[in-house]
Amino acid sequence: MRLGIVACDILKNEIEFVTRDDPDFVHREYLEFALHIIPENMRAVIIETVNALEGKVDAVLLGYATCMSLGGITNELKVPAVMLSGSDCIEALLGSDRYEAEKRNCPGTWFSSPGWAEEGINGLIKEFHLDSVEGYDPSYFLDILFGSYKRCLFIDPGIGNEDVFHAKSEEFAKSLKLEHECCKCGLERIRDAVAGAKRLGIDLSA
């Protein structure tokens, strides 16, 4: 059985933690997180990337939730694939009930997974091209974008290096004058997707 991974690099830490010692995964490819700024482009890039694996792998773990524009994408792929459950990468980690509960608890919440903590302020500047607006400091636009936010919630999925990720998340919160809190989660939804990819791989390689 030959399996591939095509995923958002925001979830690389978690996916690698689950699959790093698994010999069934023979191809790993993580795409730039900022692709989701242009949803139709993200969809096209993912389809092209997965389809390029036709004949090279039996199935693909698609490390994306629906992310606004990816509903039904597996029907357009030439390689059978399993997506993550949820509307976005945060729901893929927390699950829908916990995600909604945290948003109700504090509507102005920025969710900071290890990947987002690593990207930090520079990731936001890159994502929104805030350094390309002549005559304005990127902080001007960040203050506007985060004007309604109250807290930064760091999500600890138990993958190691918690102190490093936590510190980066705290630094992000401090830069934007947000309260900082922390919660823990498991990796059940990623493990479920891995298991689904393996079932596809077994069926197709038999």
Long-range contacts (C-beta under 8 A, 24 or more apart in sequence): 1-58, 1-198, 1-201, 1-202, 1-205, 2-26, 2-27, 2-56, 2-57, 2-58, 2-201, 2-205, 3-27, 3-57, 3-58, 3-59, 3-60, 3-61, 3-197, 3-198, 3-201, 4-28, 4-29, 4-50, 4-53, 4-56, 4-57, 4-59, 4-60, 4-61, 4-79, 5-29, 5-30, 5-60, 5-61, 5-63, 6-31, 6-46, 6-49, 6-50, 6-53, 6-60, 6-61, 6-62, 6-63, 6-81, 7-31, 7-61, 7-62, 7-63, 7-64, 8-33, 8-35, 8-36, 8-63, 8-64, 8-67, 8-89, 8-115, 9-33, 9-115, 10-89, 10-113, 10-115, 10-116, 10-119, 11-63, 11-84, 11-89, 11-92, 11-113, 11-115, 11-190, 12-115, 13-114, 13-115, 13-118, 13-159, 14-93, 14-113, 14-114, 14-115, 14-157, 14-159, 14-187, 14-190, 15-61, 15-63, 15-190, 17-157, 17-159, 17-160, 17-187, 18-187, 18-190, 18-191, 18-194, 19-61, 19-194, 22-194, 24-198, 24-201, 25-61, 26-56, 26-57, 27-53, 27-56, 27-57, 30-63, 33-115, 33-119, 33-123, 33-127, 34-123, 34-126, 34-127, 36-67, 36-68, 36-69, 37-127, 37-128, 39-67, 39-68, 39-69, 40-69, 42-67, 42-69, 42-70, 43-69, 43-70, 43-73, 46-70, 46-73, 47-73, 47-76, 47-77, 50-77, 50-78, 50-79, 50-81, 51-77, 51-78, 51-79, 53-79, 54-78, 54-79, 57-201, 58-200, 58-201, 58-204, 58-205, 59-197, 59-198, 59-200, 59-201, 59-204, 60-197, 61-193, 61-194, 61-197, 62-193, 63-190, 63-193, 64-89, 65-89, 65-91, 65-92, 80-200, 80-204, 81-197, 81-200, 82-193, 82-196, 82-197, 82-200, 83-193, 84-189, 84-190, 84-193, 85-189, 85-192, 85-193, 86-189, 89-113, 89-115, 90-155, 92-189, 92-190, 93-155, 93-157, 93-185, 93-187, 93-189, 93-190, 94-155, 94-183, 94-185, 95-185, 95-188, 95-189, 98-183, 98-185, 102-153, 102-183, 106-150, 106-151, 106-153, 107-150, 108-148, 108-149, 108-150, 108-151, 109-149, 109-150, 109-151, 109-152, 109-153, 110-146, 110-149, 110-151, 110-152, 110-153, 110-172, 110-173, 110-176, 110-178, 111-153, 111-155, 112-152, 112-153, 112-154, 112-155, 112-169, 112-172, 112-173, 113-155, 113-157, 114-155, 114-157, 114-159, 114-161, 114-165, 116-169, 116-172, 117-154, 117-165, 117-166, 117-168, 117-169, 117-172, 118-165, 118-168, 120-168, 120-171, 120-172, 120-175, 121-172, 121-175, 121-176, 142-176, 146-176, 146-178, 149-176, 149-178, 150-178, 150-179, 151-178, 151-179, 151-180, 151-181, 152-176, 152-178, 152-179, 152-180, 152-181, 153-181, 153-182, 153-183, 154-180, 154-181, 154-182, 154-183, 155-182, 155-183, 155-184, 155-185, 156-182, 156-183, 156-184, 156-185, 157-184, 157-185, 157-186, 157-187, 158-184, 158-185, 158-186, 158-187, 159-187
